[in-house]
Amino acid sequence: MAKRLNFCDERKASPPLGGARPTRDFPSSMRILASAAALSALLVHSGCSTLPTSGPSNALARADQLEPAALPYAMVRVTPDVENILERNSVRIGRVFVDRRGPAEIRFGIGDTVSVTVFEAAAGGLFIPVDAGVRPDNYVTLPNQAVDTQGNITVPYAGAIKAQGRTAVQVQTAIVNALKNRALEPQAVVALVDQKASSISVLGEVGTPSRFPASASGERLLDAITRAGGPRNPGYDTWVMLEHEGRQATAPFGSLLNEPTNNIYVRPQDTIYVFTQPQTFVAFGASGQQGQFGFGAWRLSIAEALGKTGGLNDNLADPASVYRYRGERREVAEQMGVDCSRFSGPIVPVIYNLNLRDPNGYFLATKFEMHNKDVIFASNSVSVESSKLLTYLRLITATVNDPLMAAVNAYTVKGLATDTGAATVVNTTSSVK
């Protein structure tokens, strides 16, 4: 009698009459099953690196603990100390130009037009003839003259008088000293008729770009911008660049209003440039929305930035794995304890890790300022990556199961076709699912 086939549920099936045995067709199917098992093991071993995702996994936060010297970036965890370092090093006009003196004195320069009036105590002196007699106004006004390219003006009997870089009082004193041995108790009055050398330029996106004389009473940045008609565009997208004595500093227009230390006095020959530059950041990963977003304000915290994206996706995100990508100045990175020896150039790539599983992380997020062109990435949680892996494995096993089922069905049909008097019962519950 022919042997009976045993299946997983201990039920038995009789082979059809004629001696056809299913075991002759199964080795190829077992090879397919073995290949599927090997592929599944490979996927489990490789982890989530073969699965589709929008960016790094939450293991990024632990990458610097393995071999930090080999990483092409520096990982920094957000703490109060880190926030204080970043706040101290934020670029502001008031931190670049630390001159807190009052209004600058107006000094003569090349091209300024000057008037000079010389007084004498009585007639018969150097400028007042004897026949003029005593009168209340014993003076003579010289024709207006421009400060020449040597920085001088000319006064009769006194010669060339240095004017460039001097105030009106200093020029008056120089004239009197030159005439005191020749005139009768001379006095001089010097006035600036046409001020050209000590001017302020306001350029860019203002109502009326212009160059105007500096005021002796002093003007701050906002005063100068107001004289030029004010900014043409919304303040939160407007930036102000100040150039003074070869140095430059830039700050948001809003910082002049909200941080008085930035609204400093402007000096003669300063140039103010007002321009529009919308600030944006990019969000990726398990946030509510992904894409590029505008600040809509002159200053934005990372908490507000996450709010603009709709927050973290409750079904995907790992709150402990929120990252911000930024290039920091080398000196700032060094203050945060980053080993910058492996990086070249003035900019160091830094990834900041913000842990929002810790309630204190939300307080840190409200103070952690975003910069223009920053990138925020929220990583998926471990459970999401595991679910992806299981779904992928199920797809693989289902792909393997389909040809096995087809082989079993073909065998059954073949048995029925060769001997209709016998029935073949095959249990398929042992197939891979």
C-alpha positions as CSV (number, residue, x, y, z in Angstrom):
1,M,0.0,0.0,0.0
2,A,1.2,3.5,-0.8
3,K,2.4,5.6,2.1
4,R,0.1,8.5,3.2
5,L,1.3,12.1,3.4
6,N,1.2,13.8,6.8
7,F,0.5,17.5,7.1
8,C,0.8,20.0,9.9
9,D,-2.6,19.4,11.4
10,E,-2.0,15.6,11.5
11,R,-4.7,15.0,8.9
12,K,-3.9,12.6,6.1
13,A,-4.5,12.6,2.3
14,S,-4.4,9.7,0.0
15,P,-2.4,9.9,-3.2
16,P,-4.3,9.3,-6.3
17,L,-4.3,5.9,-7.9
18,G,-1.7,5.7,-10.5
19,G,1.2,6.4,-8.1
20,A,1.5,10.2,-8.5
21,R,3.3,11.6,-5.4
22,P,3.3,15.3,-4.4
23,T,6.7,15.1,-2.9
24,R,8.3,15.1,-6.3
25,D,6.9,18.6,-6.9
26,F,7.8,20.2,-3.5
27,P,11.6,20.7,-3.6
28,S,11.3,23.7,-5.8
29,S,8.7,25.2,-3.6
30,M,10.9,24.6,-0.5
31,R,13.7,26.4,-2.2
32,I,11.5,29.4,-2.8
33,L,10.5,29.3,0.9
34,A,14.1,29.1,2.0
35,S,15.0,32.1,-0.2
36,A,12.2,34.1,1.3
37,A,13.3,33.2,4.8
38,A,16.8,34.3,4.0
39,L,15.6,37.6,2.5
40,S,13.5,38.2,5.6
41,A,16.5,37.6,7.8
42,L,18.6,40.0,5.8
43,L,15.9,42.7,6.1
44,V,15.7,42.2,9.9
45,H,19.5,42.4,10.1
46,S,19.7,45.6,8.1
47,G,17.0,47.3,10.1
48,C,15.3,50.3,8.8
49,S,18.0,51.4,6.4
50,T,16.2,49.6,3.5
51,L,12.8,51.1,4.3
52,P,11.3,54.3,2.8
53,T,11.6,57.3,5.1
54,S,11.8,61.1,4.9
55,G,15.1,61.4,6.7
56,P,17.4,60.2,9.5
57,S,16.0,58.0,12.2
58,N,16.0,58.9,15.9
59,A,19.3,57.0,16.3
60,L,20.9,60.3,15.0
61,A,20.8,61.6,18.5
62,R,23.1,58.8,19.6
63,A,25.4,58.8,16.6
64,D,27.9,61.2,18.2
65,Q,28.3,58.8,21.2
66,L,29.7,56.1,18.9
67,E,32.5,57.8,16.9
68,P,32.1,61.6,17.0
69,A,35.3,62.3,15.2
70,A,34.1,60.5,12.1
71,L,30.9,62.6,11.8
72,P,30.9,65.4,9.2
73,Y,28.8,67.5,11.6
74,A,28.6,68.4,15.3
75,M,25.7,67.3,17.4
76,V,24.6,69.7,20.1
77,R,21.8,69.2,22.6
78,V,19.7,72.2,23.4
79,T,20.2,73.4,27.0
80,P,19.9,76.7,28.8
81,D,23.6,77.2,28.5
82,V,23.5,76.6,24.7
83,E,20.7,79.1,24.4
84,N,22.6,81.7,26.4
85,I,25.7,81.3,24.2
86,L,23.6,81.7,21.0
87,E,21.8,84.8,22.4
88,R,25.1,86.4,23.3
89,N,26.5,85.9,19.8
90,S,23.4,86.9,17.9
91,V,24.4,89.6,15.3
92,R,23.0,93.0,16.2
93,I,24.0,96.5,15.2
94,G,24.4,97.5,18.8
95,R,26.9,94.7,19.4
96,V,29.0,95.5,16.4
97,F,29.0,99.3,16.9
98,V,29.4,99.8,20.7
99,D,29.9,103.6,20.5
100,R,27.4,105.0,23.0
101,R,28.4,108.6,22.7
102,G,25.9,111.3,22.0
103,P,25.5,113.2,18.8
104,A,28.7,113.7,16.8
105,E,30.2,117.2,16.4
106,I,29.9,118.6,12.9
107,R,33.4,119.1,11.4
108,F,34.3,120.7,8.2
109,G,35.4,118.7,5.3
110,I,36.6,119.1,1.7
111,G,33.8,120.6,-0.4
112,D,32.0,122.4,2.5
113,T,31.2,126.0,1.9
114,V,32.2,128.3,4.8
115,S,31.5,131.9,5.7
116,V,34.0,133.9,7.8
117,T,33.3,137.2,9.6
118,V,36.1,139.1,11.4
119,F,35.4,141.6,14.1
120,E,37.7,144.3,15.5
121,A,37.4,146.3,18.7
122,A,37.6,149.8,17.0
123,A,38.2,151.5,13.7
124,G,41.7,152.0,12.5
125,G,42.6,148.4,12.8
126,L,43.5,145.8,10.1
127,F,40.0,145.5,8.5
128,I,38.2,148.7,9.7
129,P,39.7,152.1,8.3
130,V,40.2,155.1,10.6
131,D,37.6,157.2,8.8
132,A,34.9,154.7,9.5
133,G,34.7,155.9,13.1
134,V,33.3,154.1,16.1
135,R,30.3,152.0,15.2
136,P,28.4,149.1,16.7
137,D,29.4,146.7,13.9
138,N,33.1,146.9,13.4
139,Y,33.3,143.8,11.3
140,V,34.0,142.6,7.8
141,T,32.4,139.5,6.1
142,L,34.6,137.6,3.7
143,P,33.2,136.0,0.6
144,N,32.0,132.5,1.0
145,Q,34.6,129.9,0.1
146,A,34.8,126.1,-0.2
147,V,37.3,124.1,1.8
148,D,39.9,123.2,-0.8
149,T,41.4,119.9,-1.6
150,Q,44.2,120.5,1.0
151,G,41.5,121.0,3.6
152,N,42.2,124.8,4.0
153,I,40.4,128.1,3.7
154,T,42.0,131.4,3.2
155,V,41.7,134.5,5.4
156,P,43.4,137.8,4.4
157,Y,46.5,138.6,6.5
158,A,46.1,135.2,8.2
159,G,46.9,133.0,5.2
160,A,45.8,129.4,4.9
161,I,43.8,128.2,7.8
162,K,43.3,124.4,8.4
163,A,39.5,123.6,8.3
164,Q,39.2,120.0,7.4
165,G,38.4,117.8,10.5
166,R,37.9,120.9,12.7
167,T,34.8,122.3,14.3
168,A,33.6,125.9,13.7
169,V,35.0,126.9,17.1
170,Q,38.4,125.4,16.4
171,V,38.6,127.2,13.1
172,Q,37.6,130.5,14.8
173,T,40.3,130.1,17.3
174,A,42.9,129.5,14.6
175,I,41.9,132.7,12.8
176,V,42.0,134.8,15.9
177,N,45.5,133.4,16.8
178,A,46.7,134.3,13.3
179,L,45.4,137.9,13.4
180,K,45.8,138.9,17.1
181,N,49.2,140.5,16.5
182,R,48.0,142.6,13.6
183,A,44.3,143.4,14.2
184,L,42.6,145.2,17.1
185,E,41.4,142.5,19.5
186,P,40.1,140.4,16.6
187,Q,37.2,138.0,16.9
188,A,35.9,135.7,14.2
189,V,32.7,133.9,13.5
190,V,32.8,130.9,11.2
191,A,29.6,129.3,9.8
192,L,28.8,126.3,7.6
193,V,26.9,127.6,4.6
194,D,26.7,124.4,2.4
195,Q,27.3,121.1,4.2
196,K,28.5,118.4,1.9
197,A,31.3,116.5,3.6
198,S,29.3,115.6,6.8
199,S,26.3,114.0,5.3
200,I,24.3,110.7,5.8
201,S,23.2,108.5,2.9
202,V,20.0,106.4,3.2
203,L,19.6,104.0,0.3
204,G,17.5,101.0,-0.7
205,E,13.8,100.4,-0.2
206,V,12.8,103.6,1.5
207,G,10.3,106.3,0.5
208,T,12.9,108.7,-0.8
209,P,16.5,107.5,-1.0
210,S,18.7,110.5,-0.4
211,R,21.8,112.0,1.0
212,F,21.2,114.7,3.5
213,P,23.4,116.8,5.9
214,A,23.9,115.4,9.4
215,S,22.1,117.3,12.1
216,A,24.1,118.9,14.9
217,S,21.4,117.7,17.3
218,G,22.1,114.1,16.4
219,E,20.0,111.5,14.7
220,R,19.5,107.8,15.4
221,L,19.0,105.1,12.8
222,L,15.2,105.4,13.0
223,D,15.4,109.2,12.6
224,A,17.5,108.9,9.5
225,I,15.3,106.3,7.9
226,T,12.2,108.5,8.7
227,R,13.9,111.4,7.0
228,A,14.2,109.2,3.9
229,G,10.5,108.4,3.9
230,G,10.5,105.2,6.0
231,P,10.6,101.6,4.8
232,R,8.4,100.7,1.8
233,N,7.8,97.1,2.8
234,P,6.5,95.3,5.9
235,G,8.8,95.7,8.8
236,Y,9.2,92.0,9.6
237,D,10.7,91.4,6.1
238,T,12.9,94.5,6.2
239,W,16.6,94.6,7.2
240,V,18.8,97.5,7.9
241,M,22.5,97.5,7.1
242,L,24.8,100.2,8.6
243,E,28.2,101.0,7.2
244,H,30.5,103.1,9.4
245,E,34.2,103.7,9.0
246,G,34.6,100.6,6.8
247,R,32.6,98.2,9.1
248,Q,29.2,96.8,8.4
249,A,26.5,95.3,10.6
250,T,22.9,94.2,9.7
251,A,19.9,93.7,11.9
252,P,16.1,93.3,11.3
253,F,14.2,96.5,11.2
254,G,12.0,95.3,14.1
255,S,15.1,95.0,16.3
256,L,15.5,98.8,16.1
257,L,12.1,99.2,17.6
258,N,12.2,96.5,20.2
259,E,15.8,96.6,21.2
260,P,16.8,100.2,21.8
261,T,20.5,99.3,22.0
262,N,20.4,98.8,18.2
263,N,19.0,102.2,17.5
264,I,22.3,104.0,17.8
265,Y,23.3,107.5,16.7
266,V,24.5,107.7,13.1
267,R,27.6,109.7,12.3
268,P,28.6,111.8,9.4
269,Q,29.6,109.8,6.3
270,D,27.6,106.8,7.5
271,T,25.6,104.8,4.9
272,I,22.3,103.1,5.7
273,Y,20.9,100.5,3.4
274,V,17.4,99.3,3.8
275,F,16.4,96.1,2.0
276,T,13.8,93.4,2.0
277,Q,14.7,89.7,2.6
278,P,11.8,87.4,3.6
279,Q,13.0,85.0,6.2
280,T,12.1,81.4,5.7
281,F,12.7,77.9,7.1
282,V,12.2,74.4,5.9
283,A,10.4,71.6,7.8
284,F,10.8,67.9,7.0
285,G,9.9,64.6,8.6
286,A,7.0,63.8,11.0
287,S,5.6,67.3,11.3
288,G,2.1,68.3,10.6
289,Q,3.1,69.8,7.3
290,Q,6.3,69.7,5.3
291,G,7.7,72.5,3.1
292,Q,9.0,76.0,3.2
293,F,7.5,78.5,5.6
294,G,7.9,82.2,6.1
295,F,8.7,83.8,9.5
296,G,5.9,86.4,9.3
297,A,7.8,88.2,12.0
298,W,11.2,89.7,12.5
299,R,12.0,87.1,15.2
300,L,10.8,83.5,15.5
301,S,11.4,80.7,18.0
302,I,11.5,77.0,17.2
303,A,8.3,76.5,19.1
304,E,6.5,79.1,16.9
305,A,8.1,77.5,13.8
306,L,6.8,74.0,14.8
307,G,3.4,75.6,15.4
308,K,3.5,77.0,11.8
309,T,3.9,73.5,10.5
310,G,1.0,72.2,12.5
311,G,3.1,70.7,15.3
312,L,4.4,67.2,15.4
313,N,2.4,64.3,13.9
314,D,1.0,62.4,16.9
315,N,1.0,59.1,14.8
316,L,4.5,59.4,13.6
317,A,6.8,61.7,15.5
318,D,9.3,61.0,18.3
319,P,9.2,64.2,20.4
320,A,12.7,63.5,21.7
321,S,14.1,63.6,18.2
322,V,13.5,67.1,16.9
323,Y,16.5,68.5,15.0
324,R,17.5,71.8,13.6
325,Y,20.3,72.1,11.0
326,R,22.4,75.2,10.8
327,G,25.9,76.4,9.9
328,E,27.4,78.2,12.9
329,R,30.4,80.5,13.1
330,R,33.5,78.7,14.3
331,E,33.9,80.9,17.4
332,V,30.3,80.2,18.4
333,A,30.7,76.4,18.0
334,E,33.8,76.5,20.1
335,Q,32.0,78.2,22.9
336,M,29.4,75.4,22.9
337,G,32.2,72.9,23.4
338,V,32.4,71.6,19.9
339,D,35.7,70.2,18.7
340,C,36.2,72.2,15.6
341,S,39.6,70.8,14.7
342,R,38.1,68.4,12.2
343,F,36.2,71.1,10.3
344,S,37.8,73.6,7.9
345,G,36.5,77.1,7.1
346,P,34.7,79.6,9.3
347,I,31.4,77.8,9.3
348,V,30.8,74.6,11.2
349,P,27.8,72.3,10.4
350,V,25.8,71.9,13.6
351,I,22.7,69.7,14.3
352,Y,20.8,70.8,17.4
353,N,18.7,68.1,19.2
354,L,15.6,69.3,21.0
355,N,14.0,66.8,23.4
356,L,10.2,67.6,23.6
357,R,9.5,64.5,25.7
358,D,11.0,66.5,28.6
359,P,8.5,69.2,29.6
360,N,11.4,71.6,30.1
361,G,12.1,71.2,26.4
362,Y,9.0,73.4,25.6
363,F,10.4,76.2,27.7
364,L,13.7,75.9,25.8
365,A,11.8,75.9,22.5
366,T,10.2,79.2,23.2
367,K,13.6,80.9,23.6
368,F,15.5,79.0,20.9
369,E,15.6,81.5,18.0
370,M,15.4,80.4,14.4
371,H,17.7,81.9,11.7
372,N,16.9,82.5,8.1
373,K,17.2,79.3,6.0
374,D,17.3,76.9,9.0
375,V,16.0,73.4,8.5
376,I,13.8,71.5,11.1
377,F,13.5,67.7,10.9
378,A,11.2,65.7,13.2
379,S,12.2,62.0,13.2
380,N,9.8,59.0,13.2
381,S,9.4,57.0,16.4
382,V,10.8,53.5,16.8
383,S,7.4,52.0,16.7
384,V,6.7,53.6,13.3
385,E,9.9,52.2,11.8
386,S,9.1,48.7,13.3
387,S,5.7,48.9,11.8
388,K,7.2,49.7,8.4
389,L,9.5,46.7,8.7
390,L,6.7,44.3,9.6
391,T,4.6,45.6,6.7
392,Y,7.5,45.1,4.4
393,L,8.1,41.5,5.6
394,R,4.4,40.8,5.2
395,L,4.6,41.9,1.6
396,I,7.6,39.6,1.0
397,T,5.9,36.6,2.6
398,A,2.7,37.2,0.7
399,T,4.7,37.3,-2.5
400,V,6.2,34.0,-1.6
401,N,2.9,32.5,-0.6
402,D,1.2,33.2,-3.9
403,P,3.3,30.8,-6.0
404,L,3.1,28.1,-3.3
405,M,-0.6,28.3,-3.4
406,A,-0.6,28.1,-7.1
407,A,1.7,25.0,-7.0
408,V,-0.6,23.2,-4.5
409,N,-3.7,24.0,-6.6
410,A,-2.0,22.8,-9.7
411,Y,-1.1,19.5,-8.0
412,T,-4.7,19.0,-6.8
413,V,-6.1,19.6,-10.3
414,K,-3.6,17.2,-11.8
415,G,-4.6,14.5,-9.3
416,L,-8.2,15.0,-10.1
417,A,-7.6,14.9,-13.8
418,T,-5.6,11.6,-13.8
419,D,-7.9,9.6,-11.6
420,T,-11.4,10.9,-11.0
421,G,-12.1,8.1,-8.6
422,A,-9.8,9.4,-5.9
423,A,-9.9,12.6,-4.0
424,T,-6.8,14.4,-2.9
425,V,-7.2,16.5,0.3
426,V,-4.5,19.0,0.9
427,N,-4.3,21.2,3.9
428,T,-3.0,24.7,3.0
429,T,-2.9,26.0,6.5
430,S,0.8,25.3,6.6
431,S,1.5,27.8,3.9
432,V,3.5,30.9,4.9
433,K,1.4,33.9,5.8
